[in-house]
Amino acid sequence: MVSMHRAIYLCCLFVLFGVRGSDAQGELDLPKGKLIYQNDFSTCEDLTDWKMEGPGQIACADNWMHISAPNEEEHHVFWCPEEFPSDFAAQWQLQNMETDAGLLIIFFAAKGRNGESIFHPSIAPRDGVFNKYTKSDIDCYHISYYAHTPNYQNRPYAHLRKNAGFHKVSVGDAPLPARSTKVHTATLIKQGAHIRMFVDNRKLIDWTDDGQRYGPVLGAGKIGFRQMRWSHFRYRDFKVWQLDSTSAREQLGWRQHTIDADGQGADGIKLYDANGDGRSDIVTGWEESGQTKMYLHPGSDHVRTPWPSYTLGTTPSVEDAVWMDVDGDGVPEVISCTEGKDKSIYVHQATGEIHDTVQWVQSVVPGASKRMMWMYAQPMDVDGTRGMDLVVAGKGEHGALGWFANPGDGNVANWTWHHISNVGWIMSILFHDMDKDGDQDIVITDRKGALRGCRWLENPGQEMVSRGPWTNHFIGLTDVEVMFTEMTDLDGNGLVDFVVPERTENTLRILYQRNSSESGWDEHTLNLPPSTGAAKAVALGDLDGDGILDLVISTNTNGDHNKYGLTWLNGKEIHLDETAQTFHPISARHDAKFDDVILSDVDQDGDIDILICEENFGENSKGLGVIWYENRIRE
């Protein structure tokens, strides 16, 4: 049942946008805004301040405005005189009066190259010829939403282009039917960088401008209707609403920045200040490229461009890479875990400056070779005697959780393996004193096999850590496929809780610890909305500065270009009714295979940003690689 306040809200949206039907409800659920322009096009007297460019002619009859070209002479553009804000929703009705041929375009966010009006005397004259709008001294976006020219009958897709430059940035779904004579409703929505267009509640375009590849995101500007010379359409009831820019930024204000997209299958991020400059650097394994790479933070002035990158070694089917000071000299090494046929653990060591890849050497841990497919590693001083040891686990046949004892002599050939527990497919390895006896226990999520679920392994104490398996304690979720977990005290009772994404039912499960007993756990379920993909990872942090931990959720959309792979949920809404929860988009809608979520103030501006890998690979996969999303909620 829909709650009363939710029902009233949706009703208001239906009135605002003229929406009918449940499909439209999901697509046009937007922040409310005020009506800032309205013209019903019923009389030509209401159009005296509009500007026609090219040989188009206007006629008004039966409460409609007709646009056509005498004798189909040339193309034409009819401009609204208003300057519209960066965040708006525009809607109009239209009907085809000549179905033989035609093409319609909507220009928007149109402004002079230096920020002046497109009608400023310094701007070159325009007369409907296309390149005077697309490769000229004005900037704008444009969408072709009816395409049926003599040379290309019934084109099956809409286009979004960014100008100046005529850059095709998005190819959408089929535009208006070529020979339809029905009255159609067009809706154009621009929320900062996020652009969508619908015809009769059917989405044609959904694209977010990254503000980099084709220049900055365009903001305020004018709207113009363009027709190619064969077109004769009539229009009515043109309305524009200003959207609440604060709400728009909360939902769609995250800007994506690329750290590195040159490899294939970026798989995981680990942070460490490797060069001691006070900023977090990155290591990442590129699974399909078979390389482990390091990225040094370039400083806040250059953080929005690709970072300096260094290849540390060749690591076939690398699944994880992590920083670790192997020899205790204060300079970090990098550990790489590989699966596939390689089944190795590598140590990458800098013999000179940390940024000099010529002086990085790679060695293999003999005791790990072919033992299992290695998936995940974390450094930990397990035995308390000789510095950092390595806790590591794998998957599949012979999959196990264990640790390599580091004798501290810098020779990885002397590392010895100690078994802790069998596993099916390890996801997370976390350390916490679960039984409060003064040593670190190990918490894991294991997604497959007889011992799957969220569980912890009890540290038996320094004298016993090397003497066989550790005692296993289940926390919960043994009946679902668990993914990367996050650990925190959510309810403030002094006991650690866990937030666990799972794929069997595609939910987030919160495991609240009531007491230290084996059964002392309460479970709360958050259902992921259908606009997201298959659950992968979660991270907790105060994104909006209100003092409450929010949730960032990564998912895999599995080839669906109409879903958001990365979203966030306000921490205040965790225990609200599902209809009152809003999973705000962070990424654009696209085919996404996101990995574990890392929260960090990447640009050093005082708020939390998001670091993540997008793992797609292959010639046509358009994998995003190593990226970060800039938090702009409080701008």
C-alpha positions, 0 to 999 in steps of 0.5 A, a space after each residue: 500500500 502506498 503511504 498517504 504522503 507518497 500518494 499525494 506527492 505522486 499525484 502532484 507529479 502527475 498534475 505537473 507533468 501530465 503523466 498517466 500510467 505506472 511506467 511514467 510514475 517511475 520515470 518522472 518522479 522528480 523534485 518539485 519545481 515552480 512553473 517559470 514559463 507557459 505559452 499555449 501557442 493558441 494565438 500568434 500574438 503571444 509569439 511576437 517576442 519569439 525569434 524565427 531563423 530561416 524561412 520558417 513560417 508561423 500560423 495559429 489555428 484551432 489553439 495550435 501553432 503551426 510551423 512549416 517552410 513555404 514550398 519546403 524551401 529551407 530549414 528553420 529554428 524558432 527560439 523562445 526568448 526566455 533564458 532558462 536555468 540549468 535545472 529545468 523540465 520542459 514539456 509540449 504537445 505536437 502533431 505531425 501534419 505532413 508525414 512524408 518526411 521531416 526532422 525535429 530537433 530541440 536545442 537547449 542550454 544555448 548560450 554564446 561561447 563567452 556566456 553572452 546571449 545567443 542574440 548578442 550582436 557579437 554572435 554571428 547571424 544564423 539562418 537555419 543552416 545547421 553548422 551555424 548552430 553546431 560548429 559556430 560561436 554558440 554552445 548548446 545541446 540538441 536532441 533529434 526526436 523525430 527523424 524521417 528524411 528522404 535520405 533516411 526514412 524512419 531512423 530507428 534512434 534518437 540522437 543527443 549531440 553537444 555543441 559547438 562541435 557536433 559531438 554525438 554523445 548519446 544514441 537513444 531509443 526510437 524517436 516519434 513514429 515516422 507516420 504517426 498523426 497522433 498528438 504526442 507529448 514531449 518532455 525534456 528534463 535537464 538536471 545539471 549534467 543529467 539530460 533525459 527526454 521522453 515522448 509519451 512517457 517513453 524514454 528516448 535519451 538518458 545521459 550524464 555529461 562528465 564535463 571533461 571529454 567535450 568541455 564543461 557541462 552547459 548550464 543556463 540558456 535558451 530553448 529553440 525548436 528546429 525543423 528540417 524543411 520538409 516538416 510541418 508540425 503543430 505545437 501547443 501548451 509549452 511549459 517550463 518548470 524550474 527544478 529545485 537545484 539543491 534536490 537535483 544536486 543531491 540526486 544527480 550532482 556527482 561528477 565522474 573523473 577518470 584516474 586510468 582507463 587504459 587497461 582491461 578489467 580494473 579490479 579493486 582499489 587499496 589506499 596508502 600514502 606511499 610517498 609520504 606526501 599526506 595524500 592517499 595513493 592507489 594500487 589496482 590489479 587489472 585482471 584482463 590486462 594482467 598487470 598491477 598498477 600504482 597511482 600517485 595522488 597528483 594534488 588537488 589542482 590536478 586530481 580531476 585529470 588522469 593520475 600518474 600511473 606506474 606498472 609494478 609487474 605482470 600479474 596474470 588474472 590478478 584479482 587483488 592488490 594491497 599495500 604491505 610493509 613486508 620488510 619493516 623498513 617503512 617503505 611499502 611493498 605491494 602484494 598481488 593475488 592471482 586466480 585463473 591458471 596462475 594461482 600465485 601471490 606476488 610481491 612488488 618491491 621498490 628498490 629506489 624511489 617509490 615512483 620509479 617503475 624501473 626500480 620495482 622488482 617482482 617476486 613470487 611467494 613459493 608457498 602460495 604457488 598453485 595452492 588455490 585461486 587467490 582472491 583477497 589479502 590483508 596484512 595483519 600482525 597475526 603472531 605478534 613477533 616479526 612485523 606484518 604477516 599476510 592473511 589471504 584467502 581464495 575460492 573454488 577447489 582447495 579454497 581456504 582462509 589462512 595466513 603466511 607467517 613473515 619471518 621478517 628477513 625480507 625473503 618471501 621464500 621463507 614465508 610459511 602457510 597456516 590454515 584457518 578455515 575452508 572457504 568457498 569464495 571469499 569476498 571480505 576479510 576484516 579484523 576486529 576483536 569480536 570476543 573482546 579478549 584483546 586480540 584481533 579476530 577475523 570476520 569474513 563474507 564467504 559467498 559459496 559453499 558449505 560454510 557460506 555466510 557472514 562469520 568470524 574466526 576466533 583468534 586462539 591467542 599467540 601461542 596457538 595461532 599456528 596450530 590448525 583451524 580457528 574456531 568458526 562462529 556464524 553471524 548470519 546469512 548462511 542461506 544467501 550469496 553474500 558480497 563485500 561487507 562493511 563493519 561499524 557500530 550503527 546503533 551506538 550500543 558499543 558493539 560492532 554491526 555489519 551491513 552485507 549486500 547479498 545477491 540471492 534476494 538482492 538486498 542489503 542486510 544489516 546485522 545488529 549485534 545485541 550481545 556477545 552470544 552466538 545468537 545475539 544478532 538482529 537482522 534488518 533488510 533493505 530491498 534494493 530498488 529495480 533501478 539498480 543492479 545486482 548487489 556488490 558492495 556497500 560503504 558507510 560515511 557521512 556524505 551530506 554532513 548531517 552527522 549521520 552515516 549514509 550508505 553507498 551501494 555498488 551493483 552490477 547492472 549486467 548489460 542493462 544500460 537503463 540502471 544505476 550501478 552506484 547509488 546512495 541512501 540517506 542514513 536517516 531513511 534506513 528504518 523508514 518504510 520502503 516507499 519513503 526511501 530514496 536511493 539517489 543516483 551517483 553514477 549515470 545509467 549504463 552497463 556497469 560492473 562496479 567493484 568494492 566502494 572506497 570512501 575518501 576525500 579525494 579532492 581534499 575539499 572536506 567532504 567524502 568522495 567515492 573511489 571505485 573500479 568499473 570492471 568491464 573489459 573488451 573492445 566494445 565494453 567501454 569499461 570505465 577503469 579506475 574512477 572517482 565520483 566528486 561529492 557535490 551534495 553541499 555545493 
